[in-house]
Amino acid sequence: MKKLLIILPFLLCFMNLEAQDPHFSQFFASPLTLNPAQTGNFNGILRVATNYRNQWPTLGKAYTTSTASLDGSFFPNSLSEGNKVSGGLLMLSDQSGNGILKENHLGLSIAYTKGLDEDGRNSLSIGFQGSYSRLAFDFEKARFEDQLSTSGFNIPTAEILLGQDIGKSYLDLHAGVLYQGSIGDNGGYYLGGSVYHLRKPNIGLNSTQYRMGQRFNIQGGGYLPIGELSTLHFSSQYQHQINYKEWVWGAAISRNLVNTANTYKELYLGSWIRNNDAIIPYAGFEWNDLRVGFSYDITVDKKRSAAISYQSAEVSFAWILQEKKSTYQKRCPKF
């Protein structure tokens, strides 16, 4: 009962304020929610990625977000070296208040990458993403103040929310640009920007004034070898949506454990910092074409009460179908 009473104010705030997007601490592991220009930005034929975030688990599944994406390049042998056209599919599900409020999104992305030199060491990509979204409120799971009695929430509510089937569907459009360059012979970097919700759709369940705020995102990162078997990976992002501002920055060091003709294994350890109020330790492992990552948000801001309630866990998976032979071997940043 205490958890329900805690969750209810969050839901009431959500229904009365402008909406904000779900976000991932491992932003680098969710490319199609970060920038449409990231579509097809990898070495290989096909990429499958999934992400799961459980935010504030001590509050009874306050927020859970999961994604699944598929992207790859079209006509790989039809364009000149360093140029490609890519497409992607994104599915995102976000649930608030133990499933009382649900959002489901389906997005289609397309991106074009132009090589800026003969060696393919520098490139520029532009991408667009269209999405269909469905927002639903589960009246049966909701609990209201007038339902509370000494034995629980068992009194019929007098709330009127336009019936029990409350939902909203809308279309949206997002865009982004991405530049990639090389650092020496074995290093690289990227810098990109994206804008989500160009249409600023109305998503109010019972109000015409409930608009989705545009999300602006700037991201960058790269990698540098440190010795024969280790690599330094670094990345950062800044995003701004309505009144919310977020800056995440950090790095990870990878160690090549096995690199033979049939087996490749690499271990990643690092940490990111968000808004100087949370530390996000990260551990990852890559085995041939599969990479898995785990992170855990740890609140360090002493001004927040009950800080343990604000901790969150994330897990990510990515699998890339590699090309058997390719003359274009530019390495793409992983973070």
C-alpha angles and dihedrals in degrees: 000000000000090000091051091051090051095048096048096071090053090054093047090052090049093053094049103041133061112276128256130201124252111251139199130225086212090057090156090062094056103058100167093054090048104049132346088218088067088072108122092003098143141080107263145051103271136013127199117188135177132184134188127188127184107193121196095352092179088068094065103270093317093173129005122175129184133176138186123191139179124192141159145145129281125222095004093180098042100069130063120266113288094021125099145156115221137187134194145186123215129190119186130180123188125182128188130193096014092309100318091121118035132185123189122184132187117191135184118201135193127184137178122208121199121196111225098200140028094256094051092236093133129038142167124213132190123191142181132196130195119196142191115207136188123198119193136179117206105217092186093061095044121102123200134197095251090058094062119108134159089274098045140275097331105123118099111253124238092208116124114206102167092278130303098292102073117165146137132206125194144164124231143179132217134182141187148171130215134191122196127190141169131250109207117311100314106026135078144176141194138203124190145163133202141181122207127196099026089170094051089216123210107245100168113140093205103002134068091209098067105107131178108239119228115256117218117197133185117186137176142164147135148176138252129188116242106191128332098299106027135071132192113223120190134177143165139183136191121196133178126192121168104310096341119100124181132183119184123179136162148113145238133206119219127203122203106227102173129009114170135137092274106023134052123178128174132173123211127199125172149115140236131203125218121204090328089280102086136043117209113199113199134198125181139174129199122199115180105301097351128084127182126188134189129192136172124200112225116192112221100172105114091197091072116086120225090013093180089069090063097057118113138190130214136186128188135189130191130179123186126195103218128217114249093218130010134161091198104076104161107152116231121217114257097203 
